[in-house]
Amino acid sequence: MIEPVLIVGAGPVGLAMALELARYQVPVRIVDAMTERATTSRAVAIWPRTLELLERAGDGLSAELVGLGNKVTAANILADGQPLARVPLGEIETPYPFVLMLPQSETERVLLAHLERRGIQPELGISLADFTQEGETVTATLRHADGSEETARYAALVACDGAHSPVRHHLSLSFDGDTLGSDWAQGDFHLSGMPFPVNEFATCLHAEGPAVLFPLAPDRTRLIVGLGPSTTDAPPPPPDMAGFQALLDRRGPGGITLHDTLWSTSFRINERQVENYRVGRVFLAGDAAHVHSPAGGQGMNTGMQDAVNLAWKLALVLRGLATAPALLGSYDPERRAVGAEVIATSGRLTRMATLQNPVARHIRNAVMHVMLGLAPVQHALEGELTETAIHYRDSPLNGISWGAGPRAGDRVLPAEGEPPYGAGDTPRFTLRTGPEVGPPPGDLPAALVDPAVRPHEVAGGIQLIRPDGYLALAVAEGEWEPIVAYLHRLGPA
Ligand SMILES: Cc1cc2nc3c(=O)[nH]c(=O)nc-3n(C[C@H](O)[C@H](O)[C@H](O)COP(=O)(O)OP(=O)(O)OC[C@H]3O[C@@H](n4cnc5c(N)ncnc54)[C@H](O)[C@@H]3O)c2cc1C
């Protein structure tokens, strides 16, 4: 019998982790120190790649999220109230050509419901007090709200315990980076007079700092404002509604009236990343591993994708379907590279939006006006924001690449109407072959490969696709040997 995986933290990343492991038939226990779930909106953007990956969980999960949210397909950029550029966000190849605006509390509610359908209920009011590890076992002590403690053994511990991660501290892992020297505030408001359609963002650049509008519904928006350089130890409280209104009037296109505040908060931006996402059988995911600017709204998305990346590898190993150390060993390099890229990109966007020097701002505006009108630049930005450009080309798990198709580590989309890669109750690799390729050889390890070979258009080539939809390797027609060897290396046969 497999010992359970202990997931510490039932935020969006812990819930996604639990859901992925549970559907792959790995017993999980998920605990959280909070005694009640948060009801505030927090992260409001779900990007296409996250929806593609969550769809693999089945039960219409992504469709349900999409049905609840607002689909945004373009971003407007204004400078001093005047239009500067318009970037399409819906022109990438994906079943979800939009960014979904949905309050985090709703995203968590849906994840929770899907988890409960699999018979798993996060245990609230229980915090991780201590843990040790020996070999392939983690022994953890949990403290209940009444002060009582229990100690048990787990096959792994996944720390989804947020930016202040007690697990990270316990392991003495560094979390290097900076706190940016500026203050920010955000709030959700009912409003009227919005000059943009409900399916478009607006970033309003201004000498004082930016004001960004994320439409949640026709009469409801998330407004984020820069408050300027920090002058106090802690961020000041957020402005009241009149304060937000005054900032919006000065920086925005005009004519927008805020009616009431649903929620507001102030914050500072931290850009930090843990030195290693894995220590033995302890893994860090989500804010526990990386924090960055909310510009681009990537935090929660990147965290949930950490969970997706780890879950299929853990499931294969814990179920005894694969034994190669490289499998779990690939989690840190693959996800640390992605986290570093997200920190760099969101940091660049933030610094560009907060330029103070008038000459630098003038140059920025001129460059953005020209560059963001160019299709290749738009496409590159779109790929980064939507997280569809994420790849694992430098992964130690990669085999060889072949021909002009995707390279090992690239995202591969299933054909229209096909199920997503990695769907179902066992993480399996998928074979795609061109029309001239015969059936696969009989010595493929059956437990690791979906028996349904799928067709693709690249004549002659054979692709092996990982359970998270990235290319493991590609070979020419008839060259089954590297594929057989790759799968046997993961072992056992
Ligand atoms: C006020 C606010 C506004 C935000 N706004 C945005 C935004 O606009 N855009 C954006 O992209 N992101 C935003 N974020 C960040 C976003 O919410 C996070 O990126 C996301 O929640 C990360 O998810 P997570 O599951 O990794 O961590 P969290 O959601 O932080 O969950 C961690 C969980 O671990 C639990 N925990 C901690 N220690 C223990 C322990 N010892 N034992 C048991 N449980 C423990 C905590 O109780 C918590 O529930 C915001 C965050 C906050 C707080």
The ligand as an SDF file (V2000), in Angstrom:
LIG
                    3D

 53 58  0  0  0  0  0  0  0  0999 V2000
   -4.1330   40.1400   -0.4840 C   0  0  0  0  0  0  0  0  0  0  0  0
   -3.5800   39.3790   -1.6360 C   0  0  0  0  0  0  0  0  0  0  0  0
   -3.7960   39.8300   -2.9250 C   0  0  0  0  0  0  0  0  0  0  0  0
   -3.2720   39.1420   -4.0100 C   0  0  0  0  0  0  0  0  0  0  0  0
   -3.5180   39.6010   -5.2750 N   0  0  0  0  0  0  0  0  0  0  0  0
   -3.0040   38.9260   -6.3220 C   0  0  0  0  0  0  0  0  0  0  0  0
   -3.2460   39.3620   -7.6440 C   0  0  0  0  0  0  0  0  0  0  0  0
   -3.9160   40.3510   -7.8700 O   0  0  0  0  0  0  0  0  0  0  0  0
   -2.7140   38.6510   -8.6690 N   0  0  0  0  0  0  0  0  0  0  0  0
   -1.9390   37.5200   -8.4380 C   0  0  0  0  0  0  0  0  0  0  0  0
   -1.4740   36.8800   -9.3910 O   0  0  0  0  0  0  0  0  0  0  0  0
   -1.7170   37.0850   -7.1930 N   0  0  0  0  0  0  0  0  0  0  0  0
   -2.2240   37.7560   -6.1490 C   0  0  0  0  0  0  0  0  0  0  0  0
   -1.9750   37.3210   -4.8970 N   0  0  0  0  0  0  0  0  0  0  0  0
   -1.1130   36.1400   -4.7430 C   0  0  0  0  0  0  0  0  0  0  0  0
   -1.8960   34.8700   -4.8880 C   0  0  0  0  0  0  0  0  0  0  0  0
   -2.9650   34.9150   -4.0060 O   0  0  0  0  0  0  0  0  0  0  0  0
   -0.9210   33.7330   -4.6150 C   0  0  0  0  0  0  0  0  0  0  0  0
    0.0260   33.6890   -5.6790 O   0  0  0  0  0  0  0  0  0  0  0  0
   -1.5980   32.3930   -4.5020 C   0  0  0  0  0  0  0  0  0  0  0  0
   -2.5500   32.3770   -3.4870 O   0  0  0  0  0  0  0  0  0  0  0  0
   -0.5220   31.3610   -4.2060 C   0  0  0  0  0  0  0  0  0  0  0  0
   -1.1210   30.1790   -3.8600 O   0  0  0  0  0  0  0  0  0  0  0  0
   -0.4330   29.1440   -2.8780 P   0  0  0  0  0  0  0  0  0  0  0  0
   -1.3990   28.0220   -2.8150 O   0  0  0  0  0  0  0  0  0  0  0  0
    0.9610   28.9180   -3.3070 O   0  0  0  0  0  0  0  0  0  0  0  0
   -0.3020   29.8820   -1.4770 O   0  0  0  0  0  0  0  0  0  0  0  0
   -1.4130   30.4830   -0.5320 P   0  0  0  0  0  0  0  0  0  0  0  0
   -2.6410   30.8010   -1.2790 O   0  0  0  0  0  0  0  0  0  0  0  0
   -0.7410   31.5800    0.2200 O   0  0  0  0  0  0  0  0  0  0  0  0
   -1.7590   29.2970    0.4530 O   0  0  0  0  0  0  0  0  0  0  0  0
   -0.8480   28.8510    1.4390 C   0  0  0  0  0  0  0  0  0  0  0  0
   -1.6270   28.1540    2.5290 C   0  0  0  0  0  0  0  0  0  0  0  0
   -0.7190   27.4960    3.3960 O   0  0  0  0  0  0  0  0  0  0  0  0
   -1.2360   27.5540    4.7020 C   0  0  0  0  0  0  0  0  0  0  0  0
   -0.1490   27.3230    5.6710 N   0  0  0  0  0  0  0  0  0  0  0  0
    0.9340   28.0910    5.9060 C   0  0  0  0  0  0  0  0  0  0  0  0
    1.6980   27.5360    6.8670 N   0  0  0  0  0  0  0  0  0  0  0  0
    1.0940   26.3890    7.2400 C   0  0  0  0  0  0  0  0  0  0  0  0
    1.4110   25.3720    8.1780 C   0  0  0  0  0  0  0  0  0  0  0  0
    2.5180   25.3960    8.9590 N   0  0  0  0  0  0  0  0  0  0  0  0
    0.5730   24.3330    8.3250 N   0  0  0  0  0  0  0  0  0  0  0  0
   -0.5430   24.2570    7.5620 C   0  0  0  0  0  0  0  0  0  0  0  0
   -0.8840   25.2050    6.6480 N   0  0  0  0  0  0  0  0  0  0  0  0
   -0.0770   26.2520    6.4910 C   0  0  0  0  0  0  0  0  0  0  0  0
   -1.8420   28.9320    4.7870 C   0  0  0  0  0  0  0  0  0  0  0  0
   -2.8370   29.0050    5.7960 O   0  0  0  0  0  0  0  0  0  0  0  0
   -2.4240   29.1220    3.3760 C   0  0  0  0  0  0  0  0  0  0  0  0
   -3.7940   28.8110    3.3090 O   0  0  0  0  0  0  0  0  0  0  0  0
   -2.5020   37.9740   -3.7950 C   0  0  0  0  0  0  0  0  0  0  0  0
   -2.2990   37.5170   -2.5040 C   0  0  0  0  0  0  0  0  0  0  0  0
   -2.8370   38.1920   -1.4320 C   0  0  0  0  0  0  0  0  0  0  0  0
   -2.6180   37.6700   -0.0410 C   0  0  0  0  0  0  0  0  0  0  0  0
  1  2  1  0
  2  3  1  0
  2 52  2  0
  3  4  2  0
  4  5  1  0
  4 50  1  0
  5  6  2  0
  6  7  1  0
  6 13  1  0
  7  8  2  0
  7  9  1  0
  9 10  1  0
 10 11  2  0
 10 12  1  0
 12 13  2  0
 13 14  1  0
 14 15  1  0
 14 50  1  0
 15 16  1  0
 16 17  1  0
 16 18  1  0
 18 19  1  0
 18 20  1  0
 20 21  1  0
 20 22  1  0
 22 23  1  0
 23 24  1  0
 24 25  2  0
 24 26  1  0
 24 27  1  0
 27 28  1  0
 28 29  2  0
 28 30  1  0
 28 31  1  0
 31 32  1  0
 32 33  1  0
 33 34  1  0
 33 48  1  0
 34 35  1  0
 35 36  1  0
 35 46  1  0
 36 37  1  0
 36 45  1  0
 37 38  2  0
 38 39  1  0
 39 40  1  0
 39 45  2  0
 40 41  1  0
 40 42  2  0
 42 43  1  0
 43 44  2  0
 44 45  1  0
 46 47  1  0
 46 48  1  0
 48 49  1  0
 50 51  2  0
 51 52  1  0
 52 53  1  0
M  END
$$$$
